[in-house]
Amino acid sequence: MQHICSAEKNQAFCGIFLCTVARVANPRKLFLTVLCALAAQFFVTGAFADTSGTLEPITIPTQTLTSPTILQTDIVPLAGPSERSALSDDLQIRLLNKLPSRFYFNASCESTFRLETNPFQMPPASSLVYKFTNGRPLYMLSAAQRYSLNRQLGQVNDTQQISRVLPNITAGWCLTESTRLYCNSFLIRDTALKTSILDTTVGSIGMGIQQDIPVPRPFNLQADFQGRELYQTGQIPVFDYIPSLTLSYARSARTVAFVSALLQLRGRQPFVAPNREIDPFYSFGIVHRRGQYTFSAYSTFVQNFRQPFGGNALIPVNNDSLISDFEIARTISKRIPMQVLIRAEPVFNFHSNATASLSGFDFRLFYGLRMQMSKPSLLVAKHSIEQQLKQIDKFKTNDNPGNTPGDSSMQPKQGQGQEQRSSYQIIDKAESIQEEVNPESPREQERQREQGWQEISWANYR
């Protein structure tokens, strides 16, 4: 549709008006004619007005059109517990015997459905209309602009059911008791039941190193550095450097709390990052286990700095987000490595200037199954057993088997009873460590039945 410029419209209106005045002699008819001419001019002005310079409709950014359902906390290795479910005794023994003691791995697969209230991450309807019209009346919009606005308003709080499959595997090698090298790969596949626009596939391949920093017990401090390549459907692959620091506090064997700071440095290639965005993550949470149940609660505050990178950023808009997770999981069986879970995830977006896919409030309710199996590193237990056995041999060599009950050498000397009790404690501790390594012992089997073969691991993904 071609726009009529203001000068041409005014000239046409003046010509019509002069011709009408010249032909109409009755004043009453003249007044009605002028009124009709003014109405016609108003209609022409409103219908063919050029609003391209004042009304700029917003659209969903093309770089995030296919993945508004993938949150940043879904693809970042945040600190959190990883539940290790029970394996059969035969499989556990095979893994411990055939795999090296320095090798460890953790494999999981989560299959869930979720109810999502705002999957497009759209701002509130009032904010969307104000940004679209820039405060102008709606009747000044053209037909195309009204159609675009109505289409985007239909995506606000458009409740969806989405299916997710998330396989994740981490394998590593212990260089020392406190240093580990590892590699990680995961895949996220989201499928919406109502529309294919939200269907998304995200994959990652990365390598990293972990270092335990000595701190007083019951605290544990761990530093981590990872580099990974991230692939997303419909988007350009990116490379991330991810350093992090996690401090955990074990109040008891069943309750662990943690705080974590993570920095994501994003770029196009490994040797030019960061040149797209810088994203700090601040997390805290707590995990409590009771029988076959695991209760967990986390919160993560995310800041995204993209505007300083200009055109290199996929979306040159800064924004903040607060994402929380509240989960209840229950182990189905002590011998089947599977859990049933339900998780609530409220998402709050701030300071995004009403940008689509980065705004509004979203609530997610997950329900489904999680299967997981792992093999821990036995390096620490192996060294501990060796040290305990050396101390036991030392005490045994000090014993004199030729002494008789009436011999004076059998009389306990000062401090000898304490040494003997210490040796018994060391022997008992070594036996308990051996039982942890050997799942066939009766005491270990009883411990498995009581605790359900579950442990907290801070080295893996949430």
LOZABA-768021 format. One line per 3 residues: number of its first residue (from 1); their letters; for each residue x, y, z of N, C-alpha, C. Coordinates in steps of 0.05 Angstrom, whole numbers, m for minus. Example, Ala and Ser with C-alpha at 12.3 -4.5 7.8 and 13.67 -1.06 7.14 Angstrom:
# LOZABA-768021
1 = as = 264:m114:156:246:m90:156:264:m66:156  257:m45:142:273:m21:143:258:1:157 $
This chain:
# LOZABA-768021
1 = mqh = 17:m24:0:0:0:0:18:25:0  13:42:m20:29:67:m22:17:88:m5  34:104:8:25:125:26:21:151:11 $
4 = ics = 1:166:17:m4:192:4:9:213:22  26:229:11:40:249:26:20:272:34  28:287:55:10:307:67:4:329:47 $
7 = aek = 23:339:31:19:361:13:m1:354:m9  1:330:m20:m18:321:m40:m46:319:m29  m49:309:m5:m75:306:7:m88:333:12 $
10 = nqa = m72:352:21:m83:379:26:m92:393:0  m76:389:m21:m83:401:m47:m109:389:m57  m112:363:m55:m136:349:m64:m161:359:m49 $
13 = fcg = m157:361:m22:m180:370:m6:m188:399:m12  m168:417:m17:m174:445:m23:m189:447:m50  m181:430:m69:m194:431:m95:m223:422:m93 $
16 = ifl = m228:400:m78:m255:391:m74:m272:412:m60  m260:425:m40:m275:445:m24:m283:469:m42  m264:479:m58:m270:503:m75:m292:496:m96 $
19 = ctv = m290:472:m108:m310:465:m127:m338:463:m114  m338:453:m90:m364:450:m76:m376:477:m69  m359:496:m60:m369:523:m53:m379:538:m77 $
22 = arv = m366:534:m100:m375:548:m124:m402:538:m134  m409:513:m130:m433:502:m140:m457:504:m120  m452:505:m95:m473:505:m75:m479:534:m66 $
25 = anp = m504:542:m70:m512:569:m62:m526:570:m35  m539:548:m28:m554:547:m2:m534:545:21  m535:563:41:m516:561:63:m518:535:79 $
28 = rkl = m544:526:82:m547:501:98:m534:477:84  m539:476:57:m526:454:42:m496:458:42  m487:484:42:m458:489:42:m445:478:68 $
31 = flt = m459:482:91:m448:473:116:m446:443:117  m467:429:108:m466:400:108:m444:389:89  m441:403:67:m420:394:48:m392:397:60 $
34 = vlc = m387:419:74:m361:423:87:m356:401:108  m378:395:123:m375:374:143:m367:347:131  m381:340:110:m375:315:96:m346:315:85 $
37 = ala = m337:337:75:m310:339:65:m289:335:87  m295:348:110:m276:344:133:m275:315:142  m299:302:143:m299:274:151:m284:257:131 $
40 = aqf = m287:263:106:m273:248:85:m243:251:88  m234:276:94:m205:281:98:m195:266:122  m210:265:144:m201:251:168:m198:221:162 $
43 = fvt = m218:210:147:m217:181:140:m192:175:123  m188:192:103:m164:188:86:m139:190:101  m137:210:120:m113:213:136:m108:190:154 $
46 = gaf = m129:179:167:m125:156:185:m120:130:170  m131:127:147:m128:102:133:m101:99:119  m91:122:108:m66:121:93:m43:135:107 $
49 = adt = m46:139:133:m25:153:148:0:136:149  23:148:147:49:134:149:58:133:178  54:111:190:61:107:218:87:92:222 $
52 = sgt = 101:88:201:126:72:203:147:86:220  146:112:222:166:126:237:160:128:267  135:124:274:127:128:302:118:102:316 $
55 = lep = 107:83:301:97:58:313:115:35:302  130:24:321:148:2:313:140:m23:329  126:m41:317:117:m65:332:141:m82:339 $
58 = iti = 140:m94:364:161:m111:373:155:m139:363  176:m155:359:174:m183:351:192:m199:368  187:m225:368:204:m243:382:231:m244:368 $
61 = ptq = 254:m241:383:280:m242:369:284:m269:356  295:m268:331:298:m292:316:318:m311:329  337:m301:345:356:m319:357:345:m334:381 $
64 = tlt = 322:m327:391:310:m341:414:283:m351:407  274:m350:382:247:m358:375:243:m388:381  264:m404:377:260:m433:379:267:m443:407 $
67 = spt = 277:m427:425:285:m438:451:278:m420:475  253:m410:476:246:m395:500:241:m414:524  237:m440:519:232:m458:541:257:m469:554 $
70 = ilq = 280:m464:542:305:m473:554:317:m450:571  316:m454:597:326:m434:615:357:m437:617  369:m415:626:398:m416:629:407:m436:650 $
73 = tdi = 390:m439:671:397:m459:691:395:m487:682  381:m492:659:379:m519:648:405:m528:634  421:m509:625:445:m516:609:471:m508:622 $
76 = vpl = 470:m499:647:494:m490:661:499:m510:684  524:m519:688:531:m538:710:530:m525:737  506:m520:747:503:m508:774:509:m529:795 $
79 = agp = 517:m520:819:522:m538:841:495:m549:850  496:m574:858:471:m587:867:476:m617:872  458:m630:886:462:m658:892:455:m675:868 $
82 = ser = 468:m697:867:462:m717:847:457:m744:861  433:m754:859:426:m779:874:436:m803:859  451:m820:874:460:m846:862:442:m868:872 $
85 = sal = 426:m879:854:407:m900:861:421:m927:862  406:m946:873:418:m972:878:423:m988:853  446:m1002:853:452:m1021:832:452:m1049:844 $
88 = sdd = 448:m1069:828:448:m1096:838:477:m1103:847  479:m1122:866:505:m1129:877:524:m1139:855  513:m1155:837:530:m1166:815:541:m1144:797 $
91 = lqi = 524:m1126:789:533:m1104:772:553:m1086:787  548:m1081:812:566:m1064:828:593:m1077:830  594:m1103:835:619:m1117:838:634:m1117:811 $
94 = rll = 620:m1121:789:633:m1120:763:646:m1093:757  631:m1072:763:641:m1045:758:665:m1039:775  665:m1047:801:687:m1042:818:712:m1058:811 $
97 = nkl = 708:m1082:800:730:m1100:794:742:m1094:766  725:m1087:747:735:m1084:719:745:m1055:713  733:m1035:726:741:m1008:721:763:m999:740 $
100 = psr = 781:m981:730:803:m972:747:792:m957:772  808:m958:793:799:m944:818:799:m914:815  815:m903:797:815:m874:793:793:m864:775 $
103 = fyf = 779:m882:761:758:m874:742:732:m872:757  716:m852:749:689:m849:760:670:m839:738  645:m844:740:626:m835:721:599:m832:734 $
106 = nas = 582:m816:722:554:m812:731:537:m809:706  518:m827:702:500:m826:679:471:m824:689  455:m807:676:428:m803:684:411:m797:659 $
109 = ces = 385:m803:662:366:m796:641:340:m789:654  331:m765:649:306:m754:661:285:m751:639  262:m763:643:239:m761:625:216:m749:640 $
112 = tfr = 207:m725:632:187:m711:647:167:m698:628  143:m692:639:124:m674:627:122:m650:646  115:m627:635:112:m604:652:89:m586:641 $
115 = let = 76:m573:660:56:m553:655:70:m526:657  69:m510:636:83:m484:635:63:m462:629  62:m441:646:42:m421:643:50:m399:624 $
118 = npf = 75:m394:619:84:m373:600:108:m383:585  104:m402:567:127:m415:554:142:m396:535  129:m376:524:142:m357:506:158:m335:521 $
121 = qmp = 156:m335:548:170:m315:564:163:m287:554  137:m282:551:127:m256:541:121:m237:565  124:m211:560:118:m192:581:87:m190:586 $
124 = pas = 78:m176:607:49:m173:611:36:m159:587  10:m163:583:m4:m152:560:m2:m122:560  m5:m109:583:m4:m80:584:23:m69:575 $
127 = slv = 44:m82:584:71:m73:575:76:m78:546  65:m100:535:68:m106:507:54:m86:490  29:m78:497:14:m59:482:27:m31:483 $
130 = ykf = 37:m23:506:50:3:508:75:5:491  91:m17:492:116:m16:476:109:m17:446  88:m32:439:80:m34:411:71:m7:399 $
133 = tng = 53:6:414:41:31:405:56:56:413  75:53:431:90:76:441:71:97:453  49:88:466:30:106:479:9:117:461 $
136 = rpl = 9:111:435:m11:122:416:m37:105:417  m59:117:408:m84:102:408:m83:78:389  m98:58:396:m98:34:379:m110:38:352 $
139 = yml = m129:57:349:m142:61:323:m123:72:302  m100:81:311:m80:91:292:m63:69:279  m66:44:289:m51:22:277:m63:14:251 $
142 = saa = m46:5:233:m55:m6:208:m65:m34:212  m77:m46:192:m88:m73:194:m66:m93:199  m43:m90:186:m21:m108:190:m10:m106:218 $
145 = qry = m8:m81:229:2:m78:256:m17:m89:277  m43:m86:272:m62:m98:291:m61:m128:290  m57:m140:267:m55:m169:266:m30:m179:281 $
148 = sln = m7:m164:278:17:m172:291:14:m169:322  1:m148:331:m3:m144:359:m22:m166:371  m43:m172:357:m61:m193:367:m48:m220:368 $
151 = rql = m30:m225:349:m16:m251:349:3:m253:373  17:m231:379:35:m232:402:20:m232:429  m3:m218:430:m19:m219:454:m30:m247:459 $
154 = gqv = m34:m262:438:m44:m290:441:m22:m308:453  3:m300:452:25:m316:463:30:m309:493  18:m289:503:21:m281:531:6:m301:549 $
157 = ndt = 20:m314:568:8:m333:586:m7:m355:571  4:m364:549:m7:m386:534:2:m412:546  m14:m424:563:m7:m448:578:m2:m471:559 $
160 = qqi = 20:m486:564:28:m508:546:35:m532:563  32:m556:551:43:m581:561:68:m588:544  90:m591:557:116:m596:543:129:m621:554 $
163 = srv = 138:m638:536:153:m662:543:183:m657:541  198:m667:560:227:m664:560:241:m690:565  262:m695:549:280:m718:553:308:m707:556 $
166 = lpn = 321:m714:578:347:m703:585:367:m724:593  382:m736:574:404:m753:581:429:m737:587  445:m746:607:468:m732:616:489:m752:626 $
169 = ita = 514:m749:617:535:m767:626:560:m752:632  573:m759:654:598:m747:663:617:m769:669  642:m768:658:662:m788:664:688:m773:670 $
172 = gwc = 703:m783:690:727:m769:698:749:m787:708  772:m775:713:796:m790:723:808:m774:745  813:m787:768:825:m774:791:855:m773:788 $
175 = lte = 866:m749:784:895:m747:783:907:m751:811  895:m738:831:903:m741:859:877:m744:875  880:m744:901:856:m746:918:839:m721:917 $
178 = str = 850:m699:908:835:m674:908:833:m661:880  844:m674:859:844:m662:832:832:m682:813  813:m673:796:800:m691:778:797:m677:750 $
181 = lyc = 801:m693:729:794:m685:702:769:m699:693  752:m686:678:727:m698:670:718:m687:644  700:m702:631:686:m693:607:656:m697:611 $
184 = nsf = 640:m681:598:611:m682:602:597:m677:576  574:m690:573:557:m686:549:528:m690:557  511:m673:547:483:m676:553:467:m667:528 $
187 = lir = 441:m674:528:423:m667:507:396:m662:519  383:m640:511:357:m632:520:338:m631:495  317:m646:497:297:m646:475:270:m639:487 $
190 = dta = 260:m616:479:233:m606:488:214:m608:464  190:m620:470:169:m623:450:143:m613:461  132:m591:450:107:m580:458:84:m595:446 $
193 = lkt = 62:m599:461:40:m614:451:20:m598:434  21:m571:437:2:m554:422:14:m541:397  40:m534:398:52:m520:376:80:m529:372 $
196 = sil = 89:m530:347:116:m539:342:137:m517:343  128:m492:348:146:m469:349:165:m473:373  155:m485:395:171:m488:419:188:m513:419 $
199 = dtt = 187:m530:399:204:m554:398:233:m545:396  250:m556:414:277:m547:416:295:m571:422  319:m570:411:340:m590:418:366:m574:424 $
202 = vgs = 377:m580:447:402:m567:456:422:m589:463  446:m587:454:467:m607:460:493:m593:469  508:m607:485:533:m595:496:554:m617:498 $
205 = igm = 579:m609:492:603:m626:496:624:m609:509  634:m618:532:653:m602:547:673:m618:563  694:m605:571:715:m616:588:722:m597:610 $
208 = giq = 731:m608:633:737:m590:655:756:m603:676  762:m588:696:780:m597:718:768:m587:744  769:m604:764:759:m597:791:782:m599:811 $
211 = qdi = 781:m582:831:801:m581:852:787:m577:879  792:m595:898:782:m592:925:802:m575:940  792:m554:954:808:m536:969:805:m543:999 $
214 = pvp = 827:m547:1014:825:m555:1042:812:m533:1059  791:m541:1073:777:m523:1092:770:m540:1116  765:m527:1139:757:m542:1163:731:m557:1158 $
217 = rpf = 729:m581:1170:705:m596:1169:684:m583:1187  658:m586:1180:645:m602:1159:641:m587:1133  658:m567:1127:655:m552:1102:671:m565:1080 $
220 = nlq = 663:m560:1056:677:m570:1032:677:m548:1011  701:m542:1001:704:m521:981:715:m533:956  702:m528:933:710:m540:908:710:m519:886 $
223 = adf = 732:m518:871:735:m500:848:733:m517:823  720:m505:802:715:m519:778:720:m500:754  731:m511:732:734:m495:708:727:m513:685 $
226 = qgr = 709:m504:667:699:m521:645:698:m504:620  704:m517:597:700:m505:571:682:m524:555  662:m512:543:643:m529:528:632:m515:503 $
229 = ely = 624:m531:484:612:m522:459:582:m528:461  565:m508:456:536:m511:459:523:m508:432  506:m528:425:492:m528:400:462:m526:405 $
232 = qtg = 448:m509:390:420:m505:393:407:m504:365  383:m516:363:369:m515:338:361:m487:331  366:m479:306:359:m452:297:376:m430:306 $
235 = qip = 399:m437:319:416:m416:329:445:m422:322  462:m402:325:490:m405:319:504:m419:343  521:m439:338:536:m451:361:553:m431:375 $
238 = vfd = 555:m434:402:570:m416:418:590:m433:435  610:m419:445:630:m432:463:630:m417:489  630:m432:511:629:m420:538:653:m429:555 $
241 = yip = 665:m410:569:683:m416:591:667:m412:617  669:m432:635:652:m432:659:669:m438:683  680:m418:696:692:m422:723:671:m420:745 $
244 = slt = 675:m435:766:656:m435:788:670:m442:814  657:m434:836:667:m440:863:643:m447:881  644:m470:895:622:m480:910:631:m487:939 $
247 = lsy = 616:m477:958:621:m482:986:597:m497:997  601:m521:1008:580:m537:1018:585:m542:1048  562:m546:1062:563:m551:1091:546:m575:1097 $
250 = ars = 558:m596:1108:544:m621:1115:536:m620:1144  512:m612:1149:503:m612:1177:501:m640:1188  493:m659:1172:492:m687:1179:495:m703:1154 $
253 = art = 494:m730:1156:496:m747:1133:471:m744:1115  449:m733:1125:425:m731:1110:419:m703:1100  432:m683:1111:426:m655:1105:451:m640:1096 $
256 = vaf = 450:m628:1073:473:m613:1061:462:m586:1050  476:m565:1057:470:m538:1046:494:m528:1030  489:m511:1010:511:m501:993:505:m473:983 $
259 = vsa = 526:m459:976:526:m434:962:546:m436:939  540:m423:917:557:m426:894:557:m400:878  580:m394:865:583:m371:847:595:m382:821 $
262 = llq = 582:m375:799:591:m385:772:590:m362:753  609:m363:734:612:m342:713:612:m356:686  594:m347:669:593:m358:641:603:m337:622 $
265 = lrg = 625:m343:609:638:m326:589:632:m337:561  615:m324:546:605:m335:521:618:m321:497  626:m336:477:637:m325:453:630:m343:429 $
268 = rqp = 639:m335:405:634:m350:381:653:m374:379  678:m371:388:698:m392:385:714:m393:411  729:m415:415:743:m419:440:764:m397:446 $
271 = fva = 777:m386:426:799:m368:431:791:m339:428  766:m333:425:756:m305:424:736:m299:446  728:m319:462:709:m314:483:722:m298:506 $
274 = pnr = 707:m280:519:679:m274:513:676:m250:495  660:m254:474:653:m231:457:623:m230:450  607:m246:465:578:m245:461:564:m236:487 $
277 = eid = 570:m248:509:557:m240:534:573:m251:558  568:m239:581:579:m248:607:556:m251:626  554:m275:638:531:m281:655:541:m292:682 $
280 = pfy = 539:m277:704:544:m288:730:519:m302:742  524:m324:756:503:m340:769:509:m341:799  489:m336:816:492:m338:845:471:m358:855 $
283 = sfg = 480:m380:867:461:m401:875:464:m408:904  443:m417:916:443:m428:943:421:m448:945  424:m468:963:403:m488:966:409:m507:989 $
286 = ivh = 391:m526:993:393:m545:1014:380:m571:1005  391:m593:1014:381:m620:1007:378:m636:1033  356:m650:1035:351:m667:1059:341:m694:1049 $
289 = rrg = 352:m716:1059:344:m743:1052:331:m756:1077  309:m769:1073:295:m784:1094:284:m810:1082  297:m832:1089:289:m857:1078:293:m858:1048 $
292 = qyt = 271:m865:1033:272:m865:1005:266:m838:992  260:m818:1007:253:m792:997:277:m773:998  277:m755:978:297:m733:977:282:m707:973 $
295 = fsa = 286:m688:991:274:m661:989:296:m641:983  292:m625:963:312:m605:955:299:m579:948  314:m557:953:305:m530:946:329:m514:938 $
298 = yst = 328:m500:915:350:m484:905:338:m458:894  355:m438:893:349:m412:880:374:m402:866  370:m391:843:392:m380:827:385:m353:816 $
301 = fvq = 402:m333:821:399:m307:810:419:m303:787  409:m296:764:425:m294:739:424:m266:729  448:m256:721:450:m230:708:462:m234:680 $
304 = nfr = 450:m222:660:460:m225:633:469:m197:622  494:m195:616:506:m170:605:512:m175:576  496:m163:558:499:m166:529:504:m140:515 $
307 = qpf = 492:m118:524:494:m93:510:522:m83:505  542:m88:524:569:m78:518:582:m91:494  571:m114:484:583:m128:461:569:m120:435 $
310 = ggn = 549:m103:436:537:m93:412:526:m114:393  534:m113:368:524:m131:347:534:m160:351  555:m165:366:564:m192:370:545:m208:388 $
313 = ali = 530:m194:405:511:m208:422:487:m219:406  478:m243:412:455:m254:398:430:m237:403  426:m227:428:405:m209:435:417:m186:451 $
316 = pvn = 420:m162:439:434:m140:453:417:m127:474  407:m143:493:390:m133:515:399:m145:541  404:m129:561:411:m139:588:385:m147:603 $
319 = nds = 387:m167:620:364:m175:636:373:m190:660  356:m193:680:361:m208:704:339:m229:708  345:m251:721:326:m272:726:330:m284:753 $
322 = lis = 309:m292:766:309:m307:791:294:m333:787  308:m356:788:297:m382:782:300:m400:807  278:m411:816:278:m428:840:268:m456:832 $
325 = dfe = 277:m476:847:268:m504:843:262:m516:870  239:m529:872:230:m544:896:222:m572:887  238:m592:896:234:m619:885:230:m639:907 $
328 = iar = 213:m658:902:210:m682:919:214:m706:901  232:m724:908:238:m748:893:238:m772:911  228:m794:901:227:m819:916:238:m842:899 $
331 = tis = 256:m858:912:266:m881:899:245:m903:897  241:m913:873:220:m933:869:227:m959:883  252:m968:880:260:m993:892:290:m991:900 $
334 = kri = 298:m1006:920:325:m1005:929:344:m1018:908  334:m1034:890:351:m1047:871:347:m1037:842  329:m1018:839:324:m1007:812:333:m978:813 $
337 = pmq = 352:m970:796:362:m942:797:343:m922:784  319:m919:796:299:m901:784:285:m886:806  278:m861:801:263:m845:819:239:m833:805 $
340 = vli = 218:m828:820:195:m813:811:197:m786:824  192:m764:809:197:m737:819:174:m719:812  172:m698:828:155:m675:822:170:m650:830 $
343 = rae = 170:m630:812:187:m606:816:172:m581:808  171:m561:825:159:m535:819:181:m515:814  178:m499:793:199:m481:784:187:m454:776 $
346 = pvf = 186:m435:795:177:m408:787:201:m392:775  195:m376:755:215:m361:741:206:m331:740  224:m314:750:218:m285:751:239:m271:733 $
349 = nfh = 230:m255:714:248:m240:696:245:m210:702  268:m196:702:269:m168:709:286:m153:688  281:m127:686:298:m108:672:304:m116:644 $
352 = sna = 284:m127:630:289:m135:602:276:m116:582  265:m94:591:252:m74:573:230:m87:556  214:m105:569:192:m118:556:200:m132:531 $
355 = tas = 223:m144:530:233:m159:507:220:m187:507  209:m195:485:197:m222:483:218:m243:487  211:m265:500:227:m288:507:246:m283:530 $
358 = lsg = 245:m259:541:262:m252:564:247:m238:587  220:m239:586:204:m222:604:183:m239:617  169:m226:636:146:m237:649:152:m258:670 $
361 = fdf = 131:m270:680:132:m291:701:123:m317:688  138:m338:695:132:m365:685:133:m384:708  114:m403:708:113:m424:728:113:m451:714 $
364 = rlf = 131:m468:723:133:m495:712:129:m516:733  114:m536:726:109:m559:744:117:m584:729  140:m596:738:151:m620:726:140:m645:741 $
367 = ygl = 136:m667:726:130:m692:738:140:m714:719  153:m734:730:164:m755:713:182:m774:727  201:m786:713:220:m806:723:248:m797:717 $
370 = rmq = 266:m807:735:295:m802:731:309:m828:737  325:m837:719:342:m861:722:371:m853:723  386:m864:742:414:m856:746:430:m878:757 $
373 = msk = 455:m880:747:474:m899:757:502:m887:757  519:m896:775:545:m883:777:565:m903:789  590:m896:784:612:m911:796:631:m890:809 $
376 = psl = 634:m890:835:651:m870:848:681:m877:845  697:m858:849:726:m863:850:734:m875:877  751:m896:876:759:m909:900:788:m901:909 $
379 = lva = 798:m880:897:825:m872:903:828:m864:932  810:m848:942:812:m839:970:809:m862:989  789:m879:984:785:m903:1001:809:m921:1000 $
382 = khs = 821:m925:977:844:m942:974:868:m932:990  874:m906:988:896:m895:1003:890:m896:1033  865:m892:1041:859:m893:1069:862:m921:1080 $
385 = ieq = 854:m941:1065:858:m969:1073:888:m976:1076  904:m967:1057:932:m973:1058:945:m961:1083  938:m936:1089:949:m923:1113:940:m938:1138 $
388 = qlk = 914:m946:1139:904:m960:1163:918:m987:1166  922:m1001:1144:935:m1027:1146:964:m1025:1154  978:m1004:1146:1005:m999:1154:1007:m995:1184 $
391 = qid = 987:m980:1195:987:m975:1224:981:m1001:1239  963:m1017:1228:957:m1043:1241:981:m1061:1241  996:m1063:1219:1020:m1079:1219:1041:m1069:1239 $
394 = kfk = 1042:m1042:1242:1061:m1031:1261:1054:m1040:1289  1028:m1040:1297:1021:m1049:1323:1025:m1079:1327  1020:m1094:1306:1024:m1123:1308:1054:m1130:1312 $
397 = tnd = 1072:m1116:1299:1100:m1122:1303:1110:m1116:1331  1096:m1098:1345:1105:m1091:1372:1095:m1112:1392  1076:m1130:1385:1067:m1150:1403:1088:m1172:1407 $
400 = npg = 1090:m1184:1432:1109:m1206:1438:1093:m1231:1444  1091:m1250:1425:1075:m1274:1429:1086:m1294:1449  1112:m1292:1458:1124:m1311:1477:1117:m1305:1506 $
403 = ntp = 1103:m1284:1511:1096:m1278:1539:1075:m1297:1550  1077:m1304:1576:1058:m1320:1590:1041:m1303:1607  1017:m1315:1615:999:m1298:1632:1012:m1289:1657 $
406 = gds = 1031:m1305:1670:1042:m1297:1695:1066:m1279:1692  1075:m1276:1667:1099:m1260:1662:1093:m1231:1668  1114:m1218:1679:1110:m1190:1686:1108:m1172:1662 $
409 = smq = 1117:m1183:1638:1115:m1166:1614:1087:m1164:1605  1069:m1183:1615:1041:m1181:1607:1026:m1160:1623  1037:m1151:1644:1024:m1130:1659:1023:m1104:1643 $
412 = pkq = 1000:m1092:1642:998:m1067:1626:1015:m1045:1638  1031:m1033:1621:1047:m1011:1629:1031:m985:1625  1043:m963:1634:1030:m938:1632:1027:m930:1603 $
415 = gqg = 1002:m925:1594:996:m918:1567:992:m941:1548  998:m966:1558:996:m989:1540:967:m995:1533  949:m991:1553:920:m996:1548:909:m977:1528 $
418 = qeq = 918:m952:1529:908:m932:1509:917:m939:1481  942:m949:1479:952:m957:1452:937:m981:1442  930:m1000:1460:916:m1023:1451:888:m1016:1442 $
421 = rss = 875:m998:1457:848:m989:1449:849:m974:1422  871:m958:1418:874:m944:1393:877:m963:1370  892:m985:1374:895:m1005:1353:869:m1017:1345 $
424 = yqi = 852:m1024:1366:826:m1035:1360:809:m1016:1344  811:m990:1351:795:m970:1336:804:m969:1307  830:m970:1303:841:m969:1276:832:m993:1260 $
427 = idk = 833:m1017:1272:825:m1041:1258:796:m1040:1251  779:m1030:1270:750:m1028:1264:745:m1008:1241  760:m986:1241:756:m966:1220:765:m977:1193 $
430 = aes = 787:m992:1193:796:m1004:1167:776:m1024:1157  764:m1040:1175:744:m1059:1167:720:m1045:1155  712:m1023:1167:689:m1008:1157:694:m997:1129 $
433 = iqe = 719:m988:1124:726:m977:1098:727:m1000:1078  738:m1023:1086:738:m1046:1067:709:m1054:1060  691:m1053:1080:664:m1060:1074:650:m1041:1055 $
436 = evn = 659:m1015:1055:648:m996:1036:657:m1003:1008  681:m1013:1005:692:m1020:979:680:m1047:970  675:m1065:989:665:m1092:982:636:m1093:989 $
439 = pes = 618:m1092:970:589:m1092:976:579:m1119:985  596:m1140:985:586:m1167:992:584:m1171:1023  597:m1154:1038:598:m1158:1067:570:m1154:1079 $
442 = pre = 563:m1169:1100:536:m1167:1112:531:m1139:1123  552:m1127:1136:547:m1100:1147:541:m1080:1126  555:m1082:1103:550:m1063:1081:522:m1067:1069 $
445 = qer = 514:m1092:1067:487:m1097:1057:466:m1085:1075  470:m1087:1101:451:m1075:1120:451:m1045:1117  475:m1033:1114:476:m1004:1110:462:m996:1085 $
448 = qre = 464:m1012:1063:450:m1006:1039:420:m1006:1043  411:m1025:1058:382:m1027:1062:372:m1003:1078  388:m993:1097:380:m970:1113:380:m944:1098 $
451 = qgw = 401:m939:1082:404:m914:1068:395:m914:1039  389:m937:1029:379:m939:1001:400:m933:980  425:m936:987:447:m932:968:445:m904:955 $
454 = qei = 442:m884:971:440:m857:961:463:m840:973  474:m823:958:495:m806:967:493:m779:954  506:m758:966:506:m732:955:533:m728:940 $
457 = swa = 531:m720:915:555:m715:898:554:m687:888  574:m671:894:574:m643:886:591:m639:861  600:m660:849:617:m658:825:602:m660:799 $
460 = nyr = 576:m665:800:561:m670:776:539:m649:773  525:m651:750:504:m632:745:480:m638:763  464:m617:766:440:m620:782:421:m640:769 $
